[in-house]
Amino acid sequence: MRRAFLGVDCGTQSTKVVLRDPATAAVIAVGRAPHELIERDDGTREQDPAWWIDALRGAVRDAVRGERFDIGGIGVAGQQHGLVCLDRGDRPVRAAKLWNDTTTARECADLTRKLGGDRRVLELTGNLLLPGYTAPKIAWLASHEPEAYARTVRMCLPHDYLNLWLTGEFLTEAGDASGTAYFDVRARRWCEAVLAAIDATRDWTRALPRLAPPLSVVGMLRREAAESLGLEAGIPVSAGGGDNMCAAIGCDLVVEGPAAVSLGTSGTVFAYRAEPAVDPLGEAAAFCDSTGGWLPLAATLNCTSATEWVRELFAMDHAEVDAAMASGGAAGLAFLPYLSGERTPNRPEAAGVFVGVRPSHGRDAIVRAVVEGVTFGLAYALDALRRAGVAPTEVTLIGGGSASDAWAQLCADVFDLPVARPAIVEAAASGAARQAQWAVEQTRPSLAPVTSRRFEPRPRRDLREAADRMAALREMAGANRL
């Protein structure tokens, strides 16, 4: 019976499961199951946690496909920041508000004012209060749905909820916890001042999960969960982490070196640091990682969500999009990709905007403008990481969008850095499986990711001009003129 470690990535669009060979690090099986999404024009983005459990069952069945494996351990990665509210029986009180829910702008402003302003918030936690984070979601629930808030006994993040279902243990770890905005990333503990500003009467010790060491076994697979998944009971489960933290482990970004850019539903830029890394402007998040270090990270809300929007708008397949991207620049057309608002920079109420449209601009130019707009947004996020002390010499490109050679080359050109695309399958799920192996075996075997291709930056005058147009558009969005 073949031995493997099982990694889970509960994302926005789907749950992915990988089985990873502990000796070769090869992914030997992959399973997927899609998620539904509740979305409304007011910025609401929610999912029922029961959908994650259903998808986990489906993804495990899809990966195993009737074969027998000796599962050495399970690790869970989850979409960050989502608020899961549980009643006395640990049943979800309502749908979870997700990372890309932007309904909480008012709560962010109110909490920031109560705490003494942005500078004081950065001193307390290392992070600003942004709409995507968990803290304003709790304040929103207390204000908008007081009955549901009153029935809430415990609160946790998506990956915490899955670990609770798997093991019966209510816990978290510093990497995912640091994305709540009520966690002190320097001291690695809950921030009492922020929690008191949200609700000074709630017993937060009871409400929040206990913190576990990142590279530890936190429980064993419950019999009921094992039967539901078709696995053996008693399999060790590691602490897991946020999807970005586990993607960093999967790509071997566990020492200082290159930055990673993930082209997923959202875009993320992150890098390992051995010490806390705080952006003085607060645009780059000062997260912990899920190995004991730190992971400064900047996220954009609109990445493949925007490129898929324009692809579907013109009924194109991915090969046609690649061909359009490879055929040249956007010919003076610029697109601000704030279809769901934006997080970096913080523009929760902004909208997408095309500027410079001419009769000569056809389908391909519009597609190029969208992809360029997304990529310039990631370059802006990379600059935020530099303020936090990251000095990247190259970029490791991951996520679904990284499969496009044309987009990878555009990233190299826009970032003006070499881009390496590792030959890795499902980085977050693979990283979760790798963390589980570390936790079970209490070793950290080295990994030398195989690079499938490198892309060197090319000087392009049209991109320099496009960068100036995008900077002007961002300033206009900040002035609420867009």
C-alpha positions as CSV (number, residue, x, y, z in Angstrom):
1,M,0.0,0.0,0.0
2,R,1.5,3.3,-1.1
3,R,2.3,5.9,1.6
4,A,1.2,9.5,1.1
5,F,0.4,12.7,2.9
6,L,-2.9,14.3,2.1
7,G,-3.2,18.0,1.6
8,V,-6.4,20.1,1.3
9,D,-6.9,23.5,-0.1
10,C,-10.4,25.0,0.6
11,G,-10.5,27.9,-1.8
12,T,-13.1,30.3,-3.1
13,Q,-14.0,28.4,-6.2
14,S,-13.3,24.8,-5.2
15,T,-11.7,22.4,-2.7
16,K,-8.6,20.7,-4.0
17,V,-7.0,17.5,-2.5
18,V,-3.6,16.2,-3.3
19,L,-1.8,13.0,-2.3
20,R,1.9,13.7,-2.0
21,D,4.7,11.1,-1.9
22,P,6.8,11.7,1.2
23,A,10.0,10.4,-0.4
24,T,10.0,12.0,-3.8
25,A,7.7,15.0,-3.1
26,A,5.7,14.1,-6.2
27,V,2.0,14.6,-6.3
28,I,0.5,11.2,-7.1
29,A,-3.2,12.1,-7.1
30,V,-5.3,15.2,-7.3
31,G,-9.0,15.6,-6.6
32,R,-11.3,18.6,-7.0
33,A,-14.9,19.6,-6.2
34,P,-16.5,23.0,-6.9
35,H,-18.1,25.5,-4.5
36,E,-21.1,27.7,-4.9
37,L,-20.8,31.4,-4.1
38,I,-23.3,33.9,-2.8
39,E,-22.6,37.3,-4.3
40,R,-24.5,40.5,-4.5
41,D,-23.9,43.9,-5.9
42,D,-23.5,45.5,-2.5
43,G,-20.1,43.6,-2.1
44,T,-21.5,40.5,-0.3
45,R,-19.4,37.4,-0.9
46,E,-20.5,34.4,1.3
47,Q,-20.4,30.6,1.4
48,D,-22.2,28.1,3.6
49,P,-19.5,26.1,5.5
50,A,-21.5,22.9,4.8
51,W,-20.5,23.3,1.2
52,W,-16.9,23.1,2.1
53,I,-17.5,19.7,3.9
54,D,-19.4,18.4,0.9
55,A,-16.7,19.5,-1.4
56,L,-14.0,17.9,0.8
57,R,-15.8,14.6,0.6
58,G,-16.0,14.9,-3.2
59,A,-12.4,16.0,-3.6
60,V,-11.1,13.1,-1.4
61,R,-13.1,10.6,-3.4
62,D,-11.9,12.2,-6.7
63,A,-8.3,11.9,-5.5
64,V,-8.4,8.4,-4.1
65,R,-10.6,6.8,-6.8
66,G,-11.0,3.5,-5.0
67,E,-7.3,2.9,-4.4
68,R,-5.9,2.2,-1.0
69,F,-3.3,4.5,0.5
70,D,-1.4,4.6,3.8
71,I,-2.2,8.2,4.7
72,G,0.6,9.4,7.0
73,G,-1.1,12.7,7.8
74,I,-3.5,15.4,6.7
75,G,-2.8,19.1,6.4
76,V,-5.5,21.8,5.6
77,A,-5.0,25.1,3.8
78,G,-8.0,27.5,3.7
79,Q,-9.0,30.8,2.1
80,Q,-8.0,33.4,4.6
81,H,-10.1,36.0,6.6
82,G,-13.5,34.3,6.3
83,L,-15.7,34.5,9.4
84,V,-17.3,31.3,10.5
85,C,-19.8,31.7,13.4
86,L,-20.7,28.6,15.4
87,D,-23.5,28.0,17.9
88,R,-23.4,26.0,21.1
89,G,-23.3,22.8,19.1
90,D,-20.6,24.1,16.8
91,R,-23.1,24.4,13.9
92,P,-22.7,27.4,11.6
93,V,-25.1,30.2,12.6
94,R,-25.1,31.7,9.1
95,A,-23.1,31.7,5.9
96,A,-19.4,32.6,6.2
97,K,-18.4,36.1,5.0
98,L,-15.4,35.6,2.8
99,W,-12.1,37.4,2.2
100,N,-13.5,39.2,-0.9
101,D,-16.6,40.5,0.9
102,T,-16.4,44.3,0.9
103,T,-19.5,45.2,2.8
104,T,-17.6,46.2,5.9
105,A,-16.0,49.5,4.9
106,R,-18.0,51.4,7.5
107,E,-17.0,49.0,10.3
108,C,-13.3,49.4,9.4
109,A,-13.6,53.2,9.7
110,D,-15.5,52.9,13.0
111,L,-13.0,50.5,14.6
112,T,-10.0,52.4,13.4
113,R,-11.4,55.6,14.9
114,K,-12.2,53.9,18.2
115,L,-8.6,52.5,18.4
116,G,-7.0,55.9,17.7
117,G,-6.2,55.9,14.0
118,D,-4.2,53.9,11.4
119,R,-0.9,54.5,13.1
120,R,-2.1,53.1,16.4
121,V,-3.7,50.1,14.7
122,L,-0.4,49.3,13.0
123,E,1.3,49.5,16.4
124,L,-1.2,47.1,18.0
125,T,-1.3,44.4,15.3
126,G,1.1,45.2,12.4
127,N,-1.9,45.5,10.1
128,L,-4.5,48.0,9.2
129,L,-8.2,47.2,9.5
130,L,-9.3,46.5,5.9
131,P,-12.7,45.2,4.7
132,G,-11.4,41.8,3.7
133,Y,-10.1,41.0,7.2
134,T,-12.1,39.2,9.9
135,A,-12.4,41.9,12.6
136,P,-14.7,44.2,10.7
137,K,-16.8,41.2,9.7
138,I,-17.6,40.5,13.4
139,A,-18.5,44.2,13.9
140,W,-20.7,44.0,10.8
141,L,-22.5,41.0,12.2
142,A,-23.1,42.6,15.6
143,S,-24.5,45.7,13.9
144,H,-26.5,44.2,11.0
145,E,-27.6,40.8,12.4
146,P,-27.7,41.1,16.2
147,E,-29.8,37.9,16.6
148,A,-27.2,35.8,14.7
149,Y,-24.4,37.5,16.7
150,A,-26.1,36.7,20.0
151,R,-26.4,33.0,19.0
152,T,-22.7,32.9,18.1
153,V,-20.6,31.2,20.7
154,R,-17.4,30.5,18.8
155,M,-15.8,32.2,15.8
156,C,-13.0,30.8,13.6
157,L,-11.6,30.9,10.1
158,P,-12.4,28.4,7.2
159,H,-9.3,26.2,7.7
160,D,-10.0,26.2,11.5
161,Y,-13.5,25.0,10.8
162,L,-12.3,22.2,8.7
163,N,-9.8,21.1,11.3
164,L,-12.6,21.2,13.9
165,W,-14.7,18.9,11.7
166,L,-11.8,16.6,11.1
167,T,-10.5,16.3,14.7
168,G,-13.0,17.9,17.1
169,E,-10.3,20.3,18.2
170,F,-11.0,24.0,18.2
171,L,-7.7,25.7,17.4
172,T,-5.7,27.8,14.9
173,E,-2.1,28.8,14.1
174,A,-0.3,32.1,13.8
175,G,-0.2,32.2,10.0
176,D,-4.0,32.2,9.3
177,A,-4.7,34.0,12.6
178,S,-2.5,36.9,11.6
179,G,-5.1,37.7,8.8
180,T,-7.9,38.5,11.2
181,A,-6.7,42.0,12.2
182,Y,-7.2,41.1,15.8
183,F,-3.9,39.3,16.1
184,D,-0.6,40.9,17.2
185,V,1.9,39.5,14.6
186,R,4.9,40.6,16.6
187,A,3.9,38.9,19.8
188,R,1.9,36.1,18.1
189,R,-1.2,36.4,20.3
190,W,-4.7,37.8,20.1
191,C,-4.9,41.6,20.5
192,E,-7.1,42.4,23.4
193,A,-7.4,46.1,22.4
194,V,-8.9,45.3,19.0
195,L,-11.2,42.6,20.5
196,A,-12.5,45.1,23.1
197,A,-13.2,47.7,20.5
198,I,-15.3,45.1,18.6
199,D,-17.2,44.0,21.8
200,A,-16.0,44.7,25.3
201,T,-18.5,42.3,26.9
202,R,-17.8,39.1,25.0
203,D,-15.6,36.4,26.5
204,W,-13.0,36.2,23.7
205,T,-11.0,33.5,25.4
206,R,-14.1,31.2,25.0
207,A,-15.0,32.6,21.6
208,L,-11.7,32.2,19.8
209,P,-9.6,29.1,19.1
210,R,-6.5,28.4,21.0
211,L,-3.2,28.9,19.2
212,A,-1.2,25.8,18.3
213,P,2.5,25.6,17.2
214,P,2.6,25.7,13.4
215,L,4.6,22.5,12.8
216,S,2.6,20.3,15.1
217,V,0.0,17.5,15.1
218,V,-3.1,19.1,16.5
219,G,-5.4,16.1,16.6
220,M,-6.4,12.8,15.0
221,L,-9.1,12.2,12.3
222,R,-12.4,11.5,14.1
223,R,-14.2,8.2,13.3
224,E,-17.3,10.0,12.0
225,A,-15.2,12.2,9.7
226,A,-13.1,9.3,8.6
227,E,-16.1,7.3,7.6
228,S,-17.5,10.3,5.7
229,L,-14.3,10.6,3.8
230,G,-13.6,6.9,3.3
231,L,-10.3,7.1,5.2
232,E,-9.0,5.3,8.3
233,A,-9.7,6.9,11.7
234,G,-6.8,8.2,13.8
235,I,-4.7,9.8,11.0
236,P,-2.7,12.7,12.4
237,V,-3.8,16.2,11.3
238,S,-1.4,19.1,11.3
239,A,-2.1,22.7,12.2
240,G,-2.4,23.7,8.6
241,G,-2.7,27.4,7.7
242,G,-4.0,30.0,5.3
243,D,-3.8,29.2,1.6
244,N,-1.1,31.7,1.0
245,M,1.0,30.4,3.9
246,C,0.7,26.8,2.7
247,A,1.4,27.8,-0.9
248,A,4.7,29.3,0.4
249,I,5.6,26.0,2.0
250,G,4.6,24.2,-1.3
251,C,7.0,26.4,-3.3
252,D,9.8,26.2,-0.7
253,L,9.5,29.9,0.2
254,V,10.5,29.1,3.7
255,V,13.8,31.0,3.7
256,E,14.5,34.5,2.6
257,G,14.9,34.8,-1.2
258,P,12.5,35.2,-4.1
259,A,9.0,36.7,-3.9
260,A,6.0,34.6,-5.0
261,V,3.2,35.9,-7.1
262,S,0.0,33.9,-7.2
263,L,-2.4,34.4,-10.2
264,G,-5.6,33.0,-8.6
265,T,-9.1,34.4,-8.1
266,S,-7.3,37.0,-6.1
267,G,-3.7,38.0,-6.8
268,T,-1.2,37.7,-4.0
269,V,2.5,38.7,-3.7
270,F,4.4,37.4,-0.7
271,A,7.9,36.4,0.6
272,Y,9.4,34.8,3.6
273,R,11.0,36.9,6.3
274,A,12.8,35.6,9.5
275,E,11.5,38.6,11.5
276,P,8.3,40.7,11.5
277,A,8.0,42.9,8.4
278,V,5.6,45.8,8.7
279,D,4.8,48.1,5.8
280,P,4.8,51.7,7.2
281,L,1.8,52.4,5.0
282,G,0.0,49.2,5.9
283,E,-0.7,48.2,2.3
284,A,1.4,45.0,2.6
285,A,0.0,42.7,5.3
286,A,2.4,41.8,8.1
287,F,1.4,38.2,8.3
288,C,3.1,35.3,10.1
289,D,3.8,32.3,8.0
290,S,2.9,28.7,8.9
291,T,6.4,27.5,9.8
292,G,7.4,29.9,12.6
293,G,8.5,32.9,10.5
294,W,6.7,35.8,8.8
295,L,5.1,36.2,5.4
296,P,4.6,39.9,4.4
297,L,1.9,39.7,1.7
298,A,-0.1,42.1,-0.5
299,A,-3.3,41.0,-2.1
300,T,-5.4,42.3,-5.0
301,L,-9.0,41.3,-5.1
302,N,-9.2,41.1,-8.9
303,C,-6.9,38.7,-10.7
304,T,-8.2,35.7,-12.7
305,S,-11.7,36.8,-11.6
306,A,-11.1,39.8,-14.0
307,T,-9.4,37.9,-16.7
308,E,-12.1,35.2,-16.7
309,W,-14.7,37.9,-16.8
310,V,-13.3,39.3,-20.1
311,R,-12.7,35.8,-21.5
312,E,-16.3,34.8,-20.9
313,L,-17.6,38.2,-22.1
314,F,-16.1,37.4,-25.6
315,A,-16.7,33.7,-25.4
316,M,-13.0,33.0,-25.9
317,D,-11.1,29.9,-24.8
318,H,-7.8,30.2,-23.0
319,A,-5.7,29.6,-26.1
320,E,-7.4,32.6,-27.8
321,V,-6.7,34.8,-24.8
322,D,-3.1,33.7,-24.9
323,A,-2.9,34.5,-28.6
324,A,-4.4,37.9,-28.0
325,M,-1.9,38.7,-25.2
326,A,1.1,37.6,-27.3
327,S,0.0,39.8,-30.2
328,G,1.1,43.1,-28.6
329,G,0.2,45.8,-26.1
330,A,-3.2,47.4,-25.4
331,A,-2.6,50.3,-27.8
332,G,-3.2,53.1,-25.4
333,L,-6.2,51.4,-23.8
334,A,-6.1,51.1,-20.0
335,F,-8.3,49.2,-17.6
336,L,-8.6,49.7,-13.8
337,P,-9.6,46.1,-12.7
338,Y,-11.5,47.0,-9.6
339,L,-14.6,44.9,-10.5
340,S,-15.0,43.8,-6.8
341,G,-13.5,47.0,-5.3
342,E,-9.9,46.7,-4.3
343,R,-7.7,45.9,-1.3
344,T,-4.2,47.0,-2.5
345,P,-4.7,49.9,-2.7
346,N,-7.7,50.0,-0.3
347,R,-10.6,51.0,-2.6
348,P,-13.5,48.8,-1.4
349,E,-16.1,50.9,-3.2
350,A,-14.3,51.5,-6.5
351,A,-15.4,50.0,-9.8
352,G,-13.7,48.8,-13.0
353,V,-13.0,51.5,-15.6
354,F,-11.8,51.5,-19.2
355,V,-9.9,54.6,-20.3
356,G,-8.8,55.7,-23.7
357,V,-11.3,53.6,-25.8
358,R,-11.1,54.2,-29.5
359,P,-13.0,52.8,-32.5
360,S,-9.8,51.0,-33.4
361,H,-9.8,49.0,-30.2
362,G,-11.2,45.5,-30.8
363,R,-11.6,42.4,-28.8
364,D,-7.9,41.6,-28.5
365,A,-7.0,45.1,-27.3
366,I,-9.6,45.0,-24.6
367,V,-8.4,41.6,-23.4
368,R,-4.8,42.8,-23.3
369,A,-5.9,45.9,-21.4
370,V,-7.6,43.7,-18.7
371,V,-4.6,41.4,-18.3
372,E,-2.2,44.3,-18.2
373,G,-4.4,46.1,-15.6
374,V,-4.4,43.1,-13.4
375,T,-0.6,42.7,-13.8
376,F,0.1,46.4,-13.0
377,G,-2.0,45.9,-9.8
378,L,0.3,43.1,-8.8
379,A,3.4,45.3,-9.5
380,Y,1.9,47.9,-7.2
381,A,1.5,45.2,-4.5
382,L,5.1,44.1,-5.1
383,D,6.2,47.7,-4.3
384,A,4.3,47.5,-1.0
385,L,6.4,44.4,-0.1
386,R,9.6,46.3,-0.9
387,R,8.5,48.9,1.7
388,A,8.3,46.1,4.3
389,G,11.9,45.1,3.6
390,V,11.6,42.5,0.9
391,A,14.2,42.8,-1.9
392,P,13.2,40.3,-4.5
393,T,15.7,39.2,-7.1
394,E,13.2,37.0,-9.0
395,V,9.6,36.0,-8.9
396,T,8.2,32.5,-8.4
397,L,4.9,32.4,-10.3
398,I,2.1,30.1,-9.1
399,G,-1.7,29.8,-9.3
400,G,-4.0,28.9,-12.2
401,G,-3.0,31.9,-14.3
402,S,0.7,31.0,-14.3
403,A,0.1,28.2,-16.9
404,S,-0.1,31.0,-19.5
405,D,3.3,31.6,-21.1
406,A,2.1,34.9,-22.4
407,W,1.0,36.1,-19.0
408,A,4.2,34.8,-17.4
409,Q,6.3,36.9,-19.9
410,L,4.1,39.9,-19.2
411,C,4.8,39.5,-15.5
412,A,8.5,39.5,-16.2
413,D,8.2,42.6,-18.3
414,V,6.0,44.5,-15.9
415,F,7.9,43.5,-12.7
416,D,11.3,44.0,-14.5
417,L,12.4,40.7,-12.8
418,P,13.1,37.2,-13.9
419,V,10.1,34.9,-13.5
420,A,10.5,31.3,-12.6
421,R,7.5,28.9,-13.0
422,P,7.9,25.9,-10.7
423,A,6.6,22.5,-11.9
424,I,4.3,22.2,-8.9
425,V,0.7,20.9,-8.8
426,E,-1.7,22.8,-6.5
427,A,0.8,24.8,-4.5
428,A,-1.4,25.4,-1.4
429,A,-2.6,21.8,-1.1
430,S,0.9,20.5,-1.7
431,G,2.2,22.8,0.9
432,A,-0.4,21.6,3.4
433,A,0.6,18.0,2.7
434,R,4.3,18.9,3.2
435,Q,3.5,20.7,6.5
436,A,1.7,17.5,7.6
437,Q,4.7,15.4,6.8
438,W,7.0,17.8,8.8
439,A,4.6,17.8,11.8
440,V,4.3,14.0,11.8
441,E,8.0,13.1,11.1
442,Q,9.4,16.1,13.1
443,T,11.9,16.8,10.3
444,R,12.1,19.4,7.5
445,P,13.6,17.6,4.5
446,S,14.8,20.1,1.8
447,L,13.0,20.5,-1.4
448,A,14.4,21.7,-4.7
449,P,11.4,22.7,-6.8
450,V,11.9,21.9,-10.5
451,T,11.4,25.0,-12.6
452,S,9.4,24.3,-15.8
453,R,10.5,27.5,-17.4
454,R,12.1,30.9,-16.8
455,F,11.1,34.2,-18.4
456,E,13.5,37.1,-18.6
457,P,12.3,40.7,-18.5
458,R,12.3,42.6,-21.8
459,P,12.4,46.4,-22.1
460,R,9.1,47.7,-23.5
461,R,8.3,51.4,-23.9
462,D,4.6,50.8,-24.3
463,L,4.5,49.2,-20.8
464,R,6.3,52.1,-19.2
465,E,3.7,54.4,-20.7
466,A,0.9,52.1,-19.6
467,A,2.3,52.1,-16.1
468,D,2.0,55.9,-16.0
469,R,-1.6,55.7,-17.1
470,M,-2.4,53.1,-14.4
471,A,-0.8,55.2,-11.7
472,A,-3.0,58.1,-12.7
473,L,-6.1,55.9,-12.7
474,R,-5.3,54.7,-9.2
475,E,-4.9,58.3,-8.0
476,M,-8.3,59.1,-9.5
477,A,-9.9,56.1,-7.8
478,G,-8.4,57.3,-4.5
479,A,-9.9,60.7,-5.0
480,N,-13.3,59.0,-5.5
481,R,-13.6,60.2,-9.0
482,L,-13.9,56.7,-10.4
